Amino acid sequence: MRFLFWILISFLIIANAQNLMLLKEFNGEDLSGFVMSEKYDGVRAFWNGEILKSRNGKIINAPKWWLENLPKDIALDGELWSNRGEFQKILSIISNKIPTKDWKEIKFMIFDSPNFDKAHWNTKPLNERLAPLKSYLATLKSHPNIQIIEQIRVENNEAAFAFLEQIINNGGEGIVVRDANAPYESGRSSNILKLKKMKDSECKIISINEGKGRFKGIMGSITCKDIFTNKTFKIGSGFDMNMRKNPPKIGVIITYRFQNLTNDNKPRFPVFMRITPKD
């Protein structure tokens, strides 16, 4: 009976989830003519004119005073955010079943305004989709909790990388580039890409782990310890088939790259780069 209950709950969550547009990783595409903005490290949220929901359709319990100046007839897709480096704080604030005064620190950073009920609305270019929201905000005396994210035209890839470097140096997570003339698409879209700067470090291999599936019988991953932090973790990507069949020896130092650190200071998405030459 309990099993059936959780199946029902799962179906309800799926049914309530909005089919939002999701980012793909940048993979060398020509970004000329796209627009770019900072990628805010917050919590994705969707406002349908009545209810604020998470990406997965879960209702976010924002206080009434925070919701008061959100438009009643305009959908908003954006990020709940406060400041750089405060993801855990943001998550803690919005996760409370009973909202607190800390919501005054939360801003709704808007990057799109889709409409899933109005025919052909989502085929309009980005500036037209955002136009009603801009007009609405102009009627308010103030709107400290709603901000439309500024979009900067990309001249070329070098300009995008320079902007990425600027954001990273200021403590940001990365940038988002998108085709402003493309429609709003549900699911992963090649018209909206994320760029993050990878970091690198070194670790000592402490075990070789056999793989599964197509890697059965050969190396699937390694367990290693970072030589600077002593944190232990696994690396399962970045290896070619030859190295999987002939893995490096335990004790060897390798260089790996990663995006950022988890809450317990372990590398997120570590990727093998090379065996580190001995001094």
N, C-alpha and C positions, 0 to 999 in steps of 0.2 A: 504493500500500500504506500509506504514511504517512497519507494522507487518511482511509482506512478506520479506521486505528488511532485517530485523533483523534475520529472519529465515535463509535467504540465507547466511548472515554473519556467523551465528552459524555453518552452514554446512561447510563453507569454513574453519573455525577454526578447526573443527573436522577433516576435510580431511587433513589439514596440520600438525596436531599433530602427533608426532612420538610415536610409541608404546614402550615407554621406560620401563625398568625394575624398579619396585617400591618396597620399603622396607616394610616388615611386622614387627610388634612389637615382641620383644623377649617374649616367653611365657614358659620359663623353659627348653628349648631344651638343649641337650648335645652339647656343642660347641667345643669339642675336635677335633682337626684336621682342624678347620676352620681357616680363617685368619681375622685379625681385623685391623681397622684404625680409626682415629678420624672422627666423623661425623661433617662435616663443615657446619656451619649455614650460607649458602649463597643462591644463586639462581641457580636452576638446569638449565643446558643448554646442547644443542646437536649441534655438528658441523658435517655437512654432507659432508664436503669437499669444500663447496661453501658458505653456509649460516649458520649463528649462530641463533638458535631458542630456545625458551623457551620450557619447558615441554609440554605446550599446543599448540605448533606450531607457536607461535607469533614470528616474526622476531625481533631479538635484534640488535639494531643499534650500533654496535661497530665501532670505527674509523678504517680506512683502515690500519693505521700504526700498530694497535694492532692485526689485522688479518693477517698481512703479513707473520708471521712465522708459522701460522697454516698449517698443511699438506693439500695438495689438493686432496689426494687420500686415506686418512685415516679418518674414522669417530671417533668422540670423544664424550664421555658421561661423564659429570662431573659437578662441582659446580663452579660458578663464586663467588669468595671470596676474601677478603682482609685481615682482621684480626678478631680475636674473639670479639664478642660483637658489631660488626659493620653492622648487617643485614640491618638496615634502611638506612645506608649510602650507602651500596652496591646497594640496590634497587633503591635509588635515582639516583645513577650514571648511572646504566644500563637502567633506564626508560626514560632518556632524548631522545627525537626524534633526536636532534642534539647532537652527542657525544662530550664530553669535554675532556680536558687534564687529568681530574681525572681518566680516564680509566687506567692511568699508575699504579694506585694502585690495579687494579683488576688482579687476577691470575685465570687461568683456572685449577682447581684441578681435574685431570683426574682419574676416578676409573674404566673405562672400554672403550673398543673400539669395539662396535658391527658393524656388516655389514648386513643390511637388504636386500641387493641386491645380495650378494654372497652366493651361495648355501652351506649350512652346516657350514659356518664360525662361527655362533653363538653357535654351539655345541662344539667348541674347549674350552679347559680350559682357565682360565683367563690369565695366563702367556703367552700363545700362542696368545691370542687375542691382548695383549699389546705389543708383540714382535716387530711388524712393527713400532709402535710409538717410542719405545726405540731406534731402529736403526735410525729412522729419526732424533730424537733429538740429537743423537750422531754426526750428520753431521753439526749441527748448532754451531756457535761460542758462542751464548748465547740464552737463551729462558726464560727470566724472567717472562713471562706471561703464561707459560705452565709448569705444574708440575705433574708428575705421583705420585699419593698418595702411600706412603709406606704401604705395607701390612705385618703384623706381625703374625706369626703362633701362634695359640691358643693351649696351652698345656692342659688346662682344664677350667671349668667355673670360678674357683677361680682366675685364671690368667686374664680372661676377666674382672671380676669385679674389680680387682686391677688396670688394665689399665683404666677402666672407672673412677675410683676414681681419678687417676692421671690426666686424662683429665679434669674432673670437677673441681678439685682443681686449675688447671691452667686457668680456665675461659672458658673451652670448653663446648659444648652442650651435647655431648654424644659420643658413638662409633657405628661403623657398623661392624658386623661380617658376613662373607659370606663363602660359600663353593667354594673354588677356582677351584675345578674340575667340578663344575656344569655349564651347558650352560647358555647363556644369554637369559632370558625369558621376554617376554612382559607382563606387568601388575604386580600385586602383586606376589612376589615369596617367598616361604619358604626357599630358599637358600641364602637369604640376609636379615638380621635382624638388627633392630636398638635397642640399649640399651640406656636409659636415666635414670638418677637418679631422683627419685621423691622427692620433698620437702614437708614439712607439715607445717600447721599453724592451728589456731583456729578461729572460727567465731560464731556469735550469730544469731540464727534463727529469722528472722523478718516476714516471711510469709510462709505458706504452699500452694503449687500450685497443683491443680488437674491435673491429667495426661490425656493423650489421648490414643486412641487405646486400647491396652491390659491393660493400667493403668487408663482407664476411671473410674471415681467414687472413685479412691484412689489417694494417693499422687504420683505425677509425678516428682516433684522437690521441692526444697526449695529455698527461697531467704534468703541470710544471709549477715551479715556485718562482715568483718574481724576485730577482736578486736585489732589488732596492726596497721593496715593501714586505717581502716574505709571505705575500698572499699566494695561496694555492688555488689553481683553477684549471679548467680543461680548454684546449684549443683543438677544434675539429675541422677548420677550413684553412685554405691556403696551400695545402699540400698537393703536389701532382701525384699521378698514379705510381710513378717510379719510386718516389719517397715513401708512399704508403706500403709498397712491397718491400722496400729496403729502408726501414725507419732509422732515424738517428739513434745513437746509443744513449742510454740513461746517463745523466751527468753532463751531457752536452748543453752548452749555452746557445739559445736561439734568440733572434730578434723578432718581435711580433708587433702588430699595430692594433689599435683599438679606438673606439669612438670617445668614450668617457668612462667614468667610474660609477659603479653602483653605490648604494648607500653604505655598504660594508667595504668600500674601497677596492673592490675587485674590478678588473677591466670588463667593460661591456662590449660584446661582439669582437673578441680577440681573433686575429687572423695571423697565421704564420707568414713571415716574410723571408727569413733566411737563417742559416746557421751562422752564428757570430764568430768571426775569425778570432783565433787565439792571439793574445798580445805577444 
